[in-house]
Amino acid sequence: MVFNCELKRVVDDSYDIEIGRNLYDSLINDLKSGLCGKASRFAVVTDSNVEGLYALPLMEKLAVAGLKADMITVPAGEKSKTREMKAFVEDKMLALGCRRDCAVIAVGGGVVTDLAGFVAGTFGRGVPFVNYATTLLSAADASVGGKTAVDTPLATNLIGMFNQPKKVYIDIDTWKTLPEREIASGLAETVKHGCLGDRELFEYLEKNIEKVFYCDGEVCEYISNHNCEVKYNVVMQDERESGLREILNLGHTVGRAAETLSDYRLTHGEAVSIGLIAQARLGLEKGFITAEEVSRIEALLKRAKLPVSIPDYMDKGALADKLYTDKKVRNGRLRFVFEDGIGKMKCFGGNNYGLEVEKSEIAAVLEEM
């Protein structure tokens, strides 16, 4: 006997992204207006760098507004994006009395938003969460799109889930406290967006990239809006990464491998910058991009204070081997996404944006870097 459980779902995962300055009051007003449904308490997840700068002031405002909240702080850095740290946050939430009537507020950069979003997706079989992004990197990448995950010693971002926030707040004022290296890291993802889908953004960066380091308001708002537009235009068409969304991994095949192999001596953006150059040089050999365009990408990344070559301490053979932990690998074969010049991506038929690449091909490019 066979019994069919017909379970069809129609879900609206739409959410707003608010870009502005000092958005605490906006967040609190939204929470009081039911942004997170019937949630009666909030777990504010942050890191040790952001805690004093932004999480504690938010906690004070939540208390004044009569909203019950507890703060959970993890050590700053990519090494906190682990299964063990996810369990730590979950155990803290349980000990604080959080149950299915809670919601999660992620205050921080990409590590915090990835980790907290994953926790929210599994805690109590799923509770609401919002992202309050405090870095250019999280504004450009992690806070938009709903991909949440943790890293393992063998691979990055392969343990996770798609979980969309209720809302994203991008507070440009928070960028003023970022070290130069963190601004540069975020610019790597911004340059990536220009390369893969927004030539206007790329050309704007060529004219204005130094102003980002001074937190020029007009420039920061412009790149924030364009970063969101690029990701939205992709995610809207392919939320679950069945094809088109792979293009958002431009530069990440080599980048993620380099980041892990460096034991996170490289920031995420620094590693992605190296990956963008590796992809561009391989694309040049395949005729997908011109030498002039490769030079423009390299020059822009240098102006963004990002590396364009592999560090001397990194073994290039080991880096080539590490590429096989990339999530685009299929049947043991390396796959890359490629630019079709600056501002577009190559499609290899149907909804296929990944091209199989021989290890020897990318190893030769890495050797030259």
N, C-alpha and C positions, 0 to 999 in steps of 0.2 A: 504494500500500500504506500502510495506517495501522497504527501500532503504539501501543497504549494503555499508558501507564505508570501503573499503578494504585498510587498512593502515599497511603494513608490513615494519618492519625496520630491517636493518642489520647494526649494529653499531660496530665500532672498538674502544673500550675504552682503548686500550693498552697505557701504559706510562712507562717512564724510572724512575728508582730510582738511584740517584747519591749519593754515599757515599764517603766522603772525608773531607778535612779541608779547611776552609775559602772559601766557594763556591760562594761568592758574584759575582765574575767576570764571573763564569760559568753561573749563573742565568741571569745576564745582557746580556751576549752574546746570550743566548738562546732567551731571549725576543726580542732582536734586530733582531734575525734570524727568527722571526715569530712563536715562540712557542705557543703564545696565539692568533694566527690568525691575524685578522685585528684590534685587540685591540689597541687603540691609547692613552689610559690613564690607570693608575693602582691605585687601592685602596689597600694600605698596611694595613692589619688588624693585630694588635699586642696587647699585654697586658702591664700593668703598670710595671711589672718586666723586661720585655724584651725590652721595648721601648728604653731606653737609651743604653743598652748593644749592641743590634743588629739591631733594626729597624731604628734608626736614622742614623747609619753608612750606612745602605743600602739606605736610602732616599738620602743621599749625593751622593752616587755612581750613583743612578738612575738619579739624576739631572745632574751630570757631563756627563753622557751618552746621555743626551738630551731626556730622557724619562719622561713624565709628570706623576707625582704620588702625591697622598695625603695619609696621615697617619691617621688611626682611631684607637684609643687606648681604650681598655676596662679594667676594674679592674681585676687584676690577681686573679685566683682562680676559683674553680668549680661553685661558685655561679653566675658567669657571663654566664654560659651556659644555658640561659633561652630564652623563647620566647620574653620577654621584651627587652633583650639585642640584640637579632636578629633584632628587630624593630628599636632599637637605631642605629645599624650599617647601616641598610637600609636607615633610614632617613638621616643620615650623608652623605651617598653616594649620595642620591638625592640632598641634599642641596649643595654638592660640584659640582654638575653638571654631575655626572656619569650617563650614560645611557647604551644602549646596546653595545656601542663601548668600554666598559671598561673590565678590567679583575681584579681578586682579587689575592693578594699575601698574604698568611697566614704566619706570622713570629712568631713562638712561640711553645708552647706545645700542648697537646691534646685538651684543652679547646678551644684554638684559632683555631686549624685546624678543629675541629668539627663545631664550630660556623661559621667560614668564609666559609667553604665548603658548609654548608647549605644555607647561604646567597647567595653564587654564584649560587647555583642550582635554586633559585627562583627569583633572581633579574633580571628584564628584561626577565623573563621566561627562564633564564639560561645564565650565562656568564662564560668564562673560569676562572680557578683558578690554582694556584700552591701552594705547601706546602714547606716551608723552616723550617724544624724541628729543634728546639733548645734544646730539652730535650731527655733523653734516653727513657722516657715513650712514647713520641710522635713518636720517631724513631721506637720503638718496636710495637706500637699499632695504635695510631690514624691516623698517616700520611699515612698509607698503607691500601688499601682495599676499600676505597670509601664510608664507612659508615659515614654519617654526621647526627647530631641530636642535640637536646637540651633536658634539663631536665625539669620536672614539680614537684610541691610538692608531687605528688602521685607516680611518677615513673621516672626512668632515661632512656634517649635515646629512648623513645617510639614515640617522635615527630621528624621526620626527613626523610631522603631520601638517596638512593644510588646515589652518584655523584662522578665520578672519576676525579682526578686532571689531568692536562696536564703533570706534572712532580713532583717528590718529591726530595728534596735536604736534605740529612742528614749530617749536619755539626758537625763532632765529636769535633772540637775545642770548640764549644759552651758548651760542657759538663763540661769544666774546671771551669765555673762560677756557676755551679749548687751547691746548698747546699747538704750536705750529705743525708738529708732526701729525696730530689728529685731524687738523683741517686738510692737510695734504692727503691723508688716507681717504677722507671723504671725497676729495676731488677726483680720485681714481675712478670711483663709481660714476661720478658725474661725467667725466671724459668718456667713460664706457658708454653711457647713455647717448652722448653725442655721436659716438662712432656707430652705434647700432641702429639709431632711429631718429636722429634729430640733427641734421647738418647745421641748422640755424644755431642750435645750442653750441655745437663744436666751434663754429666761427665766432660766436659771442665770447666763448672762453678764450679764444685766441686773442681777442681784443682786451679782455677784462680780468683774466685769471688772477693777476696779482692783487686785485682789489678784494678778493675773497679773504685773503689773509688779514686784511684790515676790517673785515666784517662790514663792508660797504652795504648799506641797507638795500639799495636798489638792486645791486648785483646779486646779493644773497636771496632776495625774494624772486628774482628772475630765475636763478638756477633751481631754486626749490620748486617753483611751479613747473618748470620744464622737466625736472627729474620725475615728478609725480605724473605728468602727462605721458611721458615715455612708458613708464611702468604700467600705467592704467591702460594705455592703448594695447599693450601686450596681454596683460592679465585678464582684461575684459574678454578677449577672444579665446584665452586658454588658461583658465584658472588652475587646472590640475597638471599642467606641464605635459600634455599629451603630444605636443609638437612645437608650435610657435614659441611657447614660453622658454624653450631651451636657449633662445637667442640671448636671454638675460644672463646666461652663463658665459658670455663673451669674455675671454681672458681668464676664466676661472679654472680651466682644465690644468694649465700650468700653474696658475696663481694659487689655487688651493693646495696643490702638491708642494709648492715652494713654501707656503705658509707653514704647513705641517712639518716639513722637513727641517725648517729653520728652528723648530721648537718655539715658534711664535716670536723669534727675534725680529722677524718682519711683521709689520702690521698687516691687516687684511688688505688695505689699499696699496701698500708697497708691493705685496705679492701679486695683486691683480694687475698693477702697472707692468710688472715683469711679464705676466701672462699676456697682456694686451700686445706687447712688442713681439713676443714669441708667435702669437697668432698672426699678427700682421706680416711678419717676415715669412712665415709659412704660406700665408695667403699670397704674398708677392711671388713666391716660387710657382704657385698654381695659377697665377694670372688673374686673381680676384681683386687685386688692389695694385696701385701704381707705386713706384719707388718714391715719387714726390709725396704721395699721401702717407706712406710709411714715415717719411722724414717729418711731416707735419705732426703726426701723432707723437712721435718720439720727442720732438721739440716742445710740444705742449706739456707732456708728462714731466719733462725736465723742469720747465717753468713752474710746474706744480710741486716741485721739490720731491719728486718721486724717482725711484731707481728704474733704469731701463736695461740693466744687465744683471746677470746672476751673481750673487755675492761670492767672493773668493772662497769662503769657508764651506760652500755647498758643493757636494759631489754631483756632477752633472749626470753621471750614469745612474746614480741613486735617484735623482730627480726624474729621469726618464722612466725608471721602474715604478716610481710612485704615481705616475699618471694613471695607472690601471685601477686606482681606487676611486677615480672620478665616476660620478653617478651616470654620466652619459655613455659609459662603456656598455657595449652590448655583445654578448657571446664572446667575451674576451678580446674584443676589438676596440681600439681607441677611436673615439669620435670627437671631432672638433666642430664648432660653429665658426663661420667666417664672415667678415665684412664683405660687402659688395661695393667697394669704395667706401668713402666716409659718409655715414648717414643712412646706410641701407645694409641689409643682411642677405646672404646667399640662401636661396631655397633650392633644394636638390630634388624637387619633384613632390607633388602632393602637399602633405603637411610635414615634410621632412626637411629639417634645417641642419641636421648633423651629417658630416661626411667622414667616412672611415679613413683613418690615416695610419700609415705604417710607422711602427716605432722608430725605424731607421730614419724616416723623414724628419720627425720632430727632434730626434736625438741629434741630428746634424745641425739643426737650427739652434738648439740649446748649446751645443759645443761652440758655436760662433758667438754666443752671447757671454 
